Amino acid sequence: MDPMDTAAAAALRERVRGDVLLPGDEGFAAGCAGFQTAYRHRPGVLVRPTGADDVAAAVAHAAAHDLPVAVQATGHGLAAATDGGMLITTASLSEVAVDPATRTARIGAGVRFAELVDAAARYGLAPLNGSSPSVGVVGYVLGGGLGLLAREFGYAADRVVSVDLVGADGRLRTVTADNDPELFWALRGAGANFGVVTGMEIGLVPVTRLYGGELVFDLARTPGLLSAYLRWTRTLPDTLTSSVSLLDYPDLPVFPAELRGRHAAHVRVAYSGDCRAGEELVAPLRALGPRLSDTVAEMPYTECGAIYNDPPVPHAYQGDNVLVSDLDPRQADQVAELAGPAASVPCVLDVRHLGGALARPPAVPNAVGHRSARYLVRVLMPLMGATPDRILPTRDKVLGVFAADTVTGRFQSLVYGGLADGAPARPAEDFWEPADHRRLTVLKAALDPANMFRFNRNITPGG
């Protein structure tokens, strides 16, 4: 790591109202930390801007000094960590303004979904958020955004109205479909490659309540649960979005008593229709057998974080996924076994039901691809002291079940920890369709030829 020299830091502090910190300064280590603790940014200089003008000044300084730039809001989906260069943390860009007349919200790059959900709910509206309320809105949306009601409303990126961006030239601009359709297309699905997003305007949906929650099964008592779940998804309306996660719980006091020592399946449900219809749709799941717990019920949208109950405490993890055109019972049984109790490292196997609005192109096209996929299969591995080289063979075995032509690609917002500390990077081509990837490389060459913004699912400049 090459820290910035004192003279250059002093010059940057003259241009930035927020904090400019060097290694060893008070607050530097905390500013570099994120939710993902396995990989950590180690920049030569940390900038904590107070507004978009600070970001523009920092990027202009980085360009003048040939520094690569990384950006972090919450650090949930850390794709690549910088060792040297500049890290810009956007946590203080926290403004939220909801316009109920247009059903939109203008948000700063530091806003988390918990804040936006609460603000939108005051007007009977909701964002297209994912499972965790503590995730940063901007990073999630730039990667596509696969949300709780995705089958009904599509990807979060499909609802972006405008993006406030500081590009490699250090210039702040607002990008829309009208003033720069090519960049607007790219930002919604590959945005971290083209600059620092300081804020955006996004569409909201008129949802105030859900029929949602999770049903938890003991797989020893309900064998074939994953195959049964897949059969159930064939019958669902677009208004119901669901997933299932399989994980093996150690017999430790840290876990709820009913889960200790069990291989369990968590089926998560989010349905925007009325409660009675929701009960009828979920009835086939309840008929599969006894549940360890069942929290599926009507709830206000402001409580939607309880559906997945994602861990709120920062921790170390590594994961990957494949988007598949279909998932048959044979494959389901294979992946369930490979990621089950006999796996060499603890695994969480996650299957998400796609289709519906996710399969349809948005009104204004964007760079989120592979829309023909019917399921997303993810394997997530808590590191708990294990190094990436220990967990990668298990990951490859699980996802290797889909090595044939059923694989359509990968979803970038649900891939964690690549390009860092020995974890191999996925080729950028995995995340976009070939024609879209070529289009993105041409735009990258025009807007960021030096690849200043490369600590992401990186698109290298091409032509």
BAMIKE-742406 format. One record per residue (C-alpha): residue number from 1; residue in one letter; chain; x, y, z. Coordinates in nm, 2 decimals. Each point is the difference from the previous one (the first is absolute). Layout:
% BAMIKE-742406
   num   residuo   cadena       px       py       pz
   NUM         A        A        X        Y        Z
...
//
This chain:
% BAMIKE-742406
   num   residuo   cadena       px       py       pz
     1         M        A     0.00     0.00     0.00
     2         D        A     0.14     0.34    -0.10
     3         P        A    -0.14     0.28     0.22
     4         M        A    -0.04     0.34    -0.15
     5         D        A     0.29     0.24     0.07
     6         T        A    -0.05     0.28     0.24
     7         A        A     0.00     0.28    -0.26
     8         A        A    -0.26    -0.18    -0.22
     9         A        A    -0.22    -0.07     0.30
    10         A        A     0.02     0.37     0.10
    11         A        A    -0.10     0.10    -0.35
    12         L        A    -0.30    -0.23     0.00
    13         R        A    -0.11     0.13     0.34
    14         E        A    -0.01     0.35    -0.15
    15         R        A    -0.25    -0.12    -0.25
    16         V        A    -0.22    -0.23     0.21
    17         R        A    -0.22     0.11     0.29
    18         G        A    -0.03    -0.35     0.14
    19         D        A     0.27    -0.21     0.15
    20         V        A     0.32    -0.10    -0.18
    21         L        A     0.17    -0.27     0.20
    22         L        A     0.33    -0.19    -0.04
    23         P        A     0.10    -0.33     0.15
    24         G        A     0.05     0.04     0.37
    25         D        A    -0.24     0.30     0.03
    26         E        A    -0.28    -0.03     0.25
    27         G        A    -0.31    -0.13    -0.18
    28         F        A     0.19    -0.15    -0.29
    29         A        A    -0.04    -0.37     0.09
    30         A        A    -0.37     0.04     0.09
    31         G        A    -0.06     0.18    -0.33
    32         C        A     0.15    -0.28    -0.19
    33         A        A    -0.20    -0.27     0.18
    34         G        A    -0.32    -0.14    -0.15
    35         F        A    -0.26    -0.27     0.06
    36         Q        A     0.22    -0.26    -0.18
    37         T        A     0.28    -0.06     0.23
    38         A        A     0.20    -0.26    -0.20
    39         Y        A     0.13     0.26    -0.24
    40         R        A     0.08     0.36     0.08
    41         H        A     0.10     0.31    -0.19
    42         R        A     0.35     0.11     0.08
    43         P        A     0.03     0.33    -0.19
    44         G        A     0.27     0.26     0.01
    45         V        A    -0.25     0.27     0.07
    46         L        A    -0.36    -0.01     0.13
    47         V        A    -0.25     0.28    -0.09
    48         R        A    -0.32     0.05     0.19
    49         P        A    -0.19     0.26    -0.20
    50         T        A    -0.28     0.22     0.13
    51         G        A    -0.16     0.04    -0.34
    52         A        A     0.03    -0.06    -0.37
    53         D        A     0.24     0.30    -0.05
    54         D        A     0.25    -0.18     0.24
    55         V        A    -0.03    -0.31    -0.21
    56         A        A     0.07     0.19    -0.32
    57         A        A     0.30     0.17     0.16
    58         A        A     0.14    -0.34     0.12
    59         V        A    -0.05    -0.17    -0.33
    60         A        A     0.17     0.29    -0.19
    61         H        A     0.29    -0.02     0.24
    62         A        A     0.03    -0.38    -0.05
    63         A        A     0.00     0.04    -0.37
    64         A        A     0.27     0.27     0.01
    65         H        A     0.22    -0.24     0.22
    66         D        A    -0.08    -0.32    -0.19
    67         L        A    -0.17    -0.16     0.30
    68         P        A    -0.26    -0.28    -0.04
    69         V        A    -0.33     0.07     0.19
    70         A        A    -0.21    -0.24     0.20
    71         V        A    -0.34     0.09     0.15
    72         Q        A    -0.18    -0.14     0.30
    73         A        A    -0.33     0.07     0.17
    74         T        A    -0.07    -0.30     0.23
    75         G        A     0.25    -0.26    -0.13
    76         H        A    -0.26    -0.28    -0.03
    77         G        A     0.09    -0.11    -0.35
    78         L        A     0.37     0.07    -0.01
    79         A        A     0.11    -0.11    -0.35
    80         A        A     0.36     0.11     0.01
    81         A        A     0.22     0.16     0.26
    82         T        A     0.25     0.28    -0.07
    83         D        A     0.35    -0.02     0.13
    84         G        A     0.11     0.35    -0.05
    85         G        A    -0.17     0.28    -0.19
    86         M        A    -0.30     0.19     0.13
    87         L        A    -0.31    -0.13     0.18
    88         I        A    -0.31     0.22     0.00
    89         T        A    -0.26    -0.09     0.27
    90         T        A    -0.34     0.14    -0.07
    91         A        A    -0.17    -0.07     0.34
    92         S        A    -0.06     0.37     0.07
    93         L        A    -0.19     0.06    -0.33
    94         S        A    -0.32    -0.10     0.18
    95         E        A    -0.28     0.23    -0.13
    96         V        A    -0.34    -0.16    -0.08
    97         A        A    -0.29     0.18    -0.16
    98         V        A    -0.32    -0.17    -0.11
    99         D        A    -0.23     0.15    -0.26
   100         P        A    -0.34    -0.18     0.04
   101         A        A    -0.14     0.17    -0.31
   102         T        A     0.26    -0.16    -0.23
   103         R        A     0.05    -0.31     0.22
   104         T        A     0.38     0.07     0.01
   105         A        A     0.27     0.05     0.25
   106         R        A     0.32     0.19    -0.03
   107         I        A     0.27    -0.15     0.22
   108         G        A     0.36     0.06     0.08
   109         A        A     0.27    -0.27    -0.05
   110         G        A     0.02    -0.07     0.37
   111         V        A    -0.36    -0.09     0.05
   112         R        A    -0.09    -0.35     0.13
   113         F        A    -0.33    -0.17    -0.08
   114         A        A    -0.13     0.02     0.35
   115         E        A    -0.01     0.38    -0.03
   116         L        A    -0.16    -0.01    -0.34
   117         V        A    -0.26    -0.26     0.09
   118         D        A    -0.11     0.22     0.30
   119         A        A     0.00     0.32    -0.20
   120         A        A    -0.20    -0.15    -0.29
   121         A        A    -0.25    -0.17     0.24
   122         R        A    -0.12     0.34     0.12
   123         Y        A    -0.16     0.04    -0.34
   124         G        A    -0.12    -0.35    -0.06
   125         L        A     0.29    -0.09    -0.22
   126         A        A     0.30    -0.24     0.01
   127         P        A     0.33    -0.04    -0.18
   128         L        A     0.11    -0.32    -0.18
   129         N        A     0.23    -0.09     0.28
   130         G        A     0.17    -0.33     0.07
   131         S        A     0.01    -0.22     0.31
   132         S        A     0.22     0.21     0.22
   133         P        A    -0.11     0.34     0.13
   134         S        A     0.37     0.09     0.07
   135         V        A     0.11    -0.02    -0.37
   136         G        A     0.09     0.32    -0.18
   137         V        A    -0.26     0.10    -0.26
   138         V        A     0.23     0.13    -0.27
   139         G        A     0.24    -0.29    -0.01
   140         Y        A    -0.29    -0.25     0.00
   141         V        A    -0.17     0.18    -0.29
   142         L        A     0.31     0.04    -0.21
   143         G        A     0.05    -0.37     0.01
   144         G        A    -0.36    -0.07    -0.11
   145         G        A    -0.18    -0.04     0.32
   146         L        A    -0.19    -0.33     0.05
   147         G        A    -0.27     0.08     0.25
   148         L        A    -0.27    -0.14     0.22
   149         L        A    -0.27     0.07    -0.26
   150         A        A     0.22    -0.05    -0.31
   151         R        A    -0.23    -0.23    -0.19
   152         E        A    -0.27     0.26     0.02
   153         F        A     0.19     0.32    -0.06
   154         G        A     0.33    -0.10    -0.16
   155         Y        A     0.36     0.10     0.09
   156         A        A     0.06     0.31     0.20
   157         A        A     0.21     0.13    -0.28
   158         D        A    -0.30     0.00    -0.22
   159         R        A    -0.16     0.28     0.20
   160         V        A     0.29     0.25     0.00
   161         V        A    -0.10     0.35    -0.12
   162         S        A     0.34     0.18     0.02
   163         V        A     0.35    -0.05     0.13
   164         D        A     0.23     0.27     0.14
   165         L        A     0.35    -0.11    -0.11
   166         V        A     0.36     0.13     0.04
   167         G        A     0.19    -0.15    -0.29
   168         A        A     0.37    -0.05    -0.06
   169         D        A     0.03     0.36    -0.12
   170         G        A    -0.11     0.12     0.35
   171         R        A    -0.31     0.16    -0.14
   172         L        A    -0.33    -0.04     0.19
   173         R        A    -0.30    -0.06    -0.23
   174         T        A    -0.36    -0.13     0.02
   175         V        A    -0.05    -0.28    -0.25
   176         T        A    -0.34    -0.09    -0.14
   177         A        A    -0.15    -0.19    -0.29
   178         D        A    -0.04     0.32    -0.19
   179         N        A     0.34     0.18     0.04
   180         D        A     0.23    -0.31    -0.03
   181         P        A    -0.19    -0.32    -0.09
   182         E        A     0.31    -0.21    -0.04
   183         L        A     0.15     0.08     0.34
   184         F        A    -0.34    -0.02     0.16
   185         W        A    -0.04    -0.35    -0.14
   186         A        A     0.34    -0.10     0.14
   187         L        A    -0.03     0.15     0.34
   188         R        A    -0.31    -0.21     0.08
   189         G        A     0.17    -0.34     0.03
   190         A        A     0.37     0.09    -0.03
   191         G        A     0.02     0.34     0.15
   192         A        A     0.29    -0.03     0.24
   193         N        A     0.23    -0.03    -0.31
   194         F        A    -0.07     0.36    -0.12
   195         G        A     0.05     0.23     0.30
   196         V        A    -0.11     0.08     0.35
   197         V        A    -0.38     0.02     0.04
   198         T        A    -0.09     0.26     0.25
   199         G        A    -0.37    -0.04    -0.02
   200         M        A    -0.29    -0.12    -0.21
   201         E        A    -0.37     0.04    -0.05
   202         I        A    -0.19    -0.33     0.00
   203         G        A    -0.36    -0.11    -0.04
   204         L        A    -0.21    -0.13     0.29
   205         V        A    -0.30    -0.24    -0.01
   206         P        A    -0.34     0.03     0.18
   207         V        A     0.05    -0.28     0.25
   208         T        A    -0.08     0.04     0.37
   209         R        A    -0.05    -0.36     0.12
   210         L        A     0.13    -0.35    -0.08
   211         Y        A    -0.10    -0.35     0.07
   212         G        A     0.35    -0.12     0.07
   213         G        A     0.25    -0.18     0.23
   214         E        A     0.17    -0.34     0.01
   215         L        A    -0.08    -0.36     0.05
   216         V        A     0.28    -0.21     0.15
   217         F        A     0.02    -0.37    -0.05
   218         D        A     0.22    -0.27     0.14
   219         L        A     0.14    -0.17    -0.31
   220         A        A     0.04    -0.33     0.19
   221         R        A    -0.39     0.00     0.03
   222         T        A    -0.07     0.15    -0.34
   223         P        A     0.23    -0.16    -0.25
   224         G        A    -0.03     0.13    -0.35
   225         L        A    -0.10     0.34     0.12
   226         L        A     0.20     0.18    -0.27
   227         S        A    -0.16    -0.20    -0.28
   228         A        A    -0.35     0.07     0.15
   229         Y        A     0.08     0.37     0.02
   230         L        A     0.09     0.00    -0.37
   231         R        A    -0.33    -0.17    -0.09
   232         W        A    -0.18     0.26     0.21
   233         T        A     0.16     0.29    -0.19
   234         R        A    -0.14    -0.12    -0.33
   235         T        A    -0.35     0.09     0.11
   236         L        A     0.05     0.35     0.15
   237         P        A    -0.12     0.34    -0.12
   238         D        A     0.25     0.28    -0.06
   239         T        A    -0.13     0.17     0.32
   240         L        A     0.18    -0.26     0.21
   241         T        A     0.38     0.00     0.03
   242         S        A     0.18    -0.27     0.19
   243         S        A     0.33    -0.18     0.08
   244         V        A     0.12    -0.29     0.20
   245         S        A     0.33    -0.03     0.20
   246         L        A     0.14    -0.32     0.13
   247         L        A     0.26     0.00     0.28
   248         D        A     0.14    -0.22     0.26
   249         Y        A    -0.01     0.14     0.36
   250         P        A     0.27    -0.10     0.25
   251         D        A    -0.13    -0.10     0.34
   252         L        A     0.11     0.32     0.16
   253         P        A    -0.18     0.24     0.25
   254         V        A     0.03     0.29    -0.24
   255         F        A    -0.28    -0.15    -0.22
   256         P        A    -0.36    -0.03     0.10
   257         A        A    -0.08    -0.33     0.18
   258         E        A    -0.23    -0.13    -0.27
   259         L        A     0.28     0.03    -0.26
   260         R        A     0.30    -0.13     0.18
   261         G        A     0.15    -0.31    -0.15
   262         R        A    -0.24    -0.01    -0.29
   263         H        A     0.03     0.03    -0.38
   264         A        A    -0.28     0.25    -0.07
   265         A        A    -0.18     0.15    -0.30
   266         H        A    -0.12     0.36     0.02
   267         V        A    -0.27     0.08    -0.25
   268         R        A    -0.05     0.38    -0.03
   269         V        A    -0.32     0.14    -0.14
   270         A        A    -0.10     0.36    -0.10
   271         Y        A    -0.35     0.05    -0.15
   272         S        A    -0.16     0.33    -0.06
   273         G        A    -0.36    -0.13    -0.03
   274         D        A    -0.26    -0.04     0.27
   275         C        A     0.06    -0.23     0.30
   276         R        A    -0.26    -0.26    -0.10
   277         A        A     0.14    -0.05    -0.34
   278         G        A     0.35    -0.02     0.15
   279         E        A    -0.11    -0.27     0.23
   280         E        A    -0.13    -0.21    -0.29
   281         L        A     0.32     0.05    -0.19
   282         V        A     0.22    -0.11     0.29
   283         A        A    -0.23    -0.29     0.10
   284         P        A     0.19    -0.26    -0.22
   285         L        A     0.32     0.09     0.19
   286         R        A    -0.16    -0.04     0.34
   287         A        A    -0.13    -0.34    -0.12
   288         L        A     0.36    -0.13    -0.05
   289         G        A     0.04    -0.08     0.36
   290         P        A     0.06     0.15     0.35
   291         R        A     0.18     0.33     0.03
   292         L        A     0.27     0.09     0.25
   293         S        A    -0.15     0.35    -0.03
   294         D        A    -0.25     0.18    -0.21
   295         T        A    -0.01     0.38    -0.01
   296         V        A    -0.19     0.05    -0.32
   297         A        A    -0.28     0.25     0.07
   298         E        A    -0.12     0.34    -0.10
   299         M        A     0.24     0.28     0.10
   300         P        A     0.05     0.37    -0.07
   301         Y        A     0.27     0.06    -0.27
   302         T        A     0.21     0.17     0.26
   303         E        A     0.06    -0.34     0.16
   304         C        A     0.11    -0.17    -0.32
   305         G        A     0.36    -0.04     0.14
   306         A        A    -0.14    -0.28     0.22
   307         I        A    -0.07    -0.22    -0.30
   308         Y        A     0.36    -0.10    -0.04
   309         N        A     0.13     0.12     0.33
   310         D        A     0.34     0.05    -0.14
   311         P        A     0.28     0.03     0.26
   312         P        A     0.06     0.36     0.09
   313         V        A     0.36    -0.05     0.13
   314         P        A     0.29     0.04    -0.24
   315         H        A     0.17    -0.33    -0.08
   316         A        A     0.22    -0.18    -0.24
   317         Y        A    -0.15    -0.19    -0.29
   318         Q        A     0.07    -0.11    -0.36
   319         G        A    -0.26    -0.09    -0.26
   320         D        A    -0.09    -0.05    -0.36
   321         N        A    -0.30    -0.08    -0.21
   322         V        A    -0.13    -0.11    -0.34
   323         L        A    -0.31     0.10    -0.18
   324         V        A    -0.16    -0.31    -0.16
   325         S        A    -0.26    -0.04    -0.27
   326         D        A    -0.16    -0.28     0.20
   327         L        A     0.07    -0.22     0.30
   328         D        A    -0.11    -0.36     0.00
   329         P        A    -0.04    -0.24     0.29
   330         R        A     0.32    -0.18    -0.07
   331         Q        A     0.20     0.32     0.01
   332         A        A    -0.19     0.10     0.32
   333         D        A     0.09    -0.32     0.17
   334         Q        A     0.37     0.03    -0.10
   335         V        A     0.05     0.36     0.12
   336         A        A    -0.19    -0.07     0.32
   337         E        A     0.24    -0.29     0.08
   338         L        A     0.32     0.18    -0.10
   339         A        A    -0.09     0.30     0.21
   340         G        A    -0.14    -0.21     0.29
   341         P        A     0.14    -0.12     0.33
   342         A        A     0.27    -0.21    -0.18
   343         A        A     0.15     0.30    -0.17
   344         S        A     0.36     0.07     0.10
   345         V        A    -0.09     0.36     0.10
   346         P        A    -0.33     0.14     0.13
   347         C        A    -0.23     0.11    -0.29
   348         V        A    -0.32     0.19    -0.04
   349         L        A    -0.17    -0.12    -0.32
   350         D        A    -0.25     0.27    -0.13
   351         V        A    -0.24    -0.05    -0.29
   352         R        A    -0.20     0.30    -0.12
   353         H        A    -0.30    -0.02    -0.22
   354         L        A     0.02     0.25    -0.29
   355         G        A    -0.22     0.06    -0.31
   356         G        A    -0.30     0.22     0.00
   357         A        A     0.09     0.37    -0.04
   358         L        A     0.37    -0.10     0.03
   359         A        A    -0.03    -0.17    -0.34
   360         R        A    -0.15     0.30    -0.17
   361         P        A     0.22     0.29    -0.14
   362         P        A    -0.06     0.33     0.18
   363         A        A    -0.17     0.30    -0.17
   364         V        A     0.35     0.16    -0.02
   365         P        A     0.26    -0.27    -0.08
   366         N        A     0.29    -0.05     0.24
   367         A        A     0.31    -0.22     0.04
   368         V        A    -0.16    -0.26     0.22
   369         G        A     0.01    -0.31    -0.21
   370         H        A    -0.07    -0.38     0.01
   371         R        A    -0.37     0.07     0.05
   372         S        A    -0.10    -0.34    -0.14
   373         A        A     0.13    -0.17     0.32
   374         R        A    -0.27    -0.17     0.20
   375         Y        A     0.20    -0.06     0.32
   376         L        A     0.31     0.14     0.17
   377         V        A     0.21    -0.25     0.20
   378         R        A     0.24     0.14     0.25
   379         V        A     0.25    -0.16     0.24
   380         L        A     0.11     0.22     0.29
   381         M        A     0.27    -0.11     0.23
   382         P        A     0.08     0.17     0.34
   383         L        A     0.38     0.00     0.02
   384         M        A     0.03    -0.03     0.38
   385         G        A     0.37    -0.01    -0.02
   386         A        A     0.02    -0.20    -0.32
   387         T        A     0.20     0.14    -0.29
   388         P        A    -0.14     0.04    -0.35
   389         D        A     0.21    -0.29    -0.13
   390         R        A    -0.18    -0.23     0.24
   391         I        A    -0.35     0.09    -0.10
   392         L        A     0.04     0.05    -0.37
   393         P        A     0.00    -0.38    -0.08
   394         T        A    -0.34    -0.04     0.17
   395         R        A    -0.14     0.30    -0.19
   396         D        A     0.13    -0.14    -0.33
   397         K        A    -0.15    -0.35     0.07
   398         V        A    -0.34     0.15     0.08
   399         L        A    -0.02     0.24    -0.29
   400         G        A     0.16    -0.26    -0.22
   401         V        A    -0.33    -0.18    -0.01
   402         F        A    -0.10     0.27    -0.24
   403         A        A     0.30    -0.02    -0.23
   404         A        A    -0.22    -0.10    -0.30
   405         D        A    -0.20     0.23    -0.22
   406         T        A    -0.25     0.08     0.27
   407         V        A     0.22     0.28     0.13
   408         T        A    -0.09     0.34    -0.14
   409         G        A     0.24     0.21     0.21
   410         R        A     0.04     0.15     0.34
   411         F        A    -0.17     0.28     0.20
   412         Q        A     0.25     0.25     0.12
   413         S        A    -0.17     0.13     0.31
   414         L        A     0.00    -0.35     0.15
   415         V        A     0.37    -0.09    -0.06
   416         Y        A     0.23     0.09     0.29
   417         G        A     0.37     0.03     0.07
   418         G        A     0.17    -0.04    -0.34
   419         L        A     0.32     0.17    -0.10
   420         A        A     0.12     0.01     0.36
   421         D        A     0.25    -0.19     0.22
   422         G        A     0.05    -0.29    -0.24
   423         A        A    -0.37    -0.05    -0.10
   424         P        A    -0.01    -0.04    -0.38
   425         A        A    -0.20     0.25    -0.20
   426         R        A    -0.29    -0.10    -0.22
   427         P        A     0.04     0.13    -0.36
   428         A        A    -0.21     0.31    -0.06
   429         E        A    -0.16    -0.19    -0.29
   430         D        A    -0.18    -0.22     0.26
   431         F        A    -0.21     0.29     0.11
   432         W        A    -0.12     0.14    -0.33
   433         E        A    -0.12    -0.15    -0.33
   434         P        A     0.28     0.01    -0.27
   435         A        A    -0.14     0.28    -0.20
   436         D        A    -0.07     0.21     0.31
   437         H        A     0.35    -0.07     0.13
   438         R        A     0.16     0.12    -0.33
   439         R        A    -0.22     0.31     0.01
   440         L        A     0.11     0.07     0.36
   441         T        A     0.37    -0.03    -0.08
   442         V        A    -0.03     0.25    -0.28
   443         L        A    -0.17     0.25     0.23
   444         K        A     0.26    -0.07     0.27
   445         A        A     0.27     0.08    -0.24
   446         A        A    -0.17     0.33    -0.08
   447         L        A    -0.07     0.11     0.35
   448         D        A     0.27    -0.17     0.22
   449         P        A     0.28    -0.10    -0.23
   450         A        A     0.25    -0.03     0.29
   451         N        A    -0.24    -0.22     0.19
   452         M        A     0.00     0.22     0.30
   453         F        A    -0.31    -0.17     0.13
   454         R        A     0.11    -0.36     0.01
   455         F        A    -0.08    -0.13     0.35
   456         N        A    -0.33    -0.15    -0.11
   457         R        A    -0.13    -0.26    -0.25
   458         N        A     0.25     0.16    -0.22
   459         I        A    -0.06     0.07    -0.37
   460         T        A     0.33     0.07    -0.16
   461         P        A     0.02     0.27    -0.27
   462         G        A    -0.03    -0.15    -0.35
   463         G        A    -0.10     0.10    -0.35
//
